[in-house]
Structures are given as C-alpha cells and as structure tokens.
Amino acid sequence: MNDSRATSDLIIFDCDGVLVDSEVLSCQCLSDVLAGFGIALSPDQALELFLGRSTKAIEQHYRDLGQGVPEIFLPRLKSRVLETFAASLEPIPGVAAVLSDLKGPFCVASSSDLDRISLSLDVTGLAPHFQGRLYSAQMVRHGKPAPDLFLHAAEQMQADPSRTLVIEDSVSGVQAAKAAGMTVWGFVGGSHYRGRDGHAILSGAGADRIFARMSDFWKDA
C-alpha cells in the first residue's frame, strides 16, 4: 500500500463510531423513542438498518413503510440522544493521540447534525483538535451513501478528492467515500462491532483498508 501520509492532502473523520463510541448509545435511544410511538425496533435492528444514516433517512424509512412518525419524533430523539451523550459518551480509545500526531489538514464529516457533532466532541475533549472544521449532512442535499457530504468537506478544505483519506465505520459511509473518489479506511474498533465481522462488512462495501485499534492508525499504511 502507498504511504497514505504522503499521498493524502486531507483526512476526513466520521464522528460516530470513529471519534466517539456512540453507536450503541444512539441505537438504544432510537429504539426507546420509537417504542414510545408504538414502533418496535431493537437496538440491534437499528444498528443494521441505520448505521451511518441521518435522522432524516430514519424518518423517510418509516414514511416509505406507511408508518409515518409524528412531527415530535425528531425533536424527541435529538433530546434523548444529547442527554444520553452528555451523561455517558466516551471517545474511541487512542483517537486523541492520533489527532495530536497528525501534521496535515483534517476535519469531521458526519451524518449527525451540528449540535450533536459539537456536543460529542465537547464532552469527549476532542473539540480543540478540530477548531470548527465540522461538516454535517445538514449542509448538503443528499446524505450518505451519496458522496455529497464528503465532496462538500473536501471543497471547503480546498482538497482534491483523489488525495483525500476518509475514516469510516459504516457501509453507507464507505460507499459515500468511494463514490466521491476518495480512499477510505474502515474502522471497526467501536463497541457496536463486538460480535460482528466488521472486516467482512466494510471490506465488502469497498473499504481500502480495515483496522480495529487507533494505535494501528498508520500501521502497514
């Protein structure tokens, strides 16, 4: 593999499941909130259906099934997630050291809204590394797996997509990065990959490399 430190002008990090260990927490929140509206969805089912997707995609999923959720659904879900994150969210082990060691430009591009991204980085102590370089699916017309968000981030950071490296934990995120013409590494060290074959899942989606520990970020890269 080529030395990605030499061939990448920009590194884009997904937030949930890459910088912060949030996926299990957010799936439990989704399951609980949907239950309040009489819709049964286990946290594991939420993970399979919506990992890496925006809340708008969740809402559209149920609309397509003829199970439209009420207008209060998204505000209630956001409130539950922010409350849970403020109390329980942890950073991915070793990610702060990786960010501290990076020499070139990097940013966040996430399916989450800016409030959730900002809170996630604040409560885990990661916010100072990014200095506002945060890009949300709110900013583009189509979320992951469309390439729009990653292309927007690269444009804002004045980077060539072909020389951009994306770190992702979801199939939709890997697909979005590949559709944008970027190199993508799949990270499978979040708690949501316990008991799941993350290597097979993300390599099947097209990831160029898979790793499970942030301490191995540059190993064999």
Sequence and secondary structure as in RCSB ss.txt:
>XXXX:A:sequence
MNDSRATSDLIIFDCDGVLVDSEVLSCQCLSDVLAGFGIALSPDQALELFLGRSTKAIEQHYRDLGQGVPEIFLP
RLKSRVLETFAASLEPIPGVAAVLSDLKGPFCVASSSDLDRISLSLDVTGLAPHFQGRLYSAQMVRHGKPAPDLF
LHAAEQMQADPSRTLVIEDSVSGVQAAKAAGMTVWGFVGGSHYRGRDGHAILSGAGADRIFARMSDFWKDA
>XXXX:A:secstr
   HHHH SEEEE SBTTTB  HHHHHHHHHHHHHTTT    HHHHHHHHTT  HHHHHHHHHHTT    TTHHH
HHHHHHHHHHHHH  B TTHHHHHHH  S EEEEESS HHHHHHHHHHTT HHHHTT EEEGGGSSS TTSSHHH
HHHHHHTT  GGGEEEEE SHHHHHHHHHTT EEEEE  SGGGTTS HHHHHHHHT SEEES GGGTTTT 
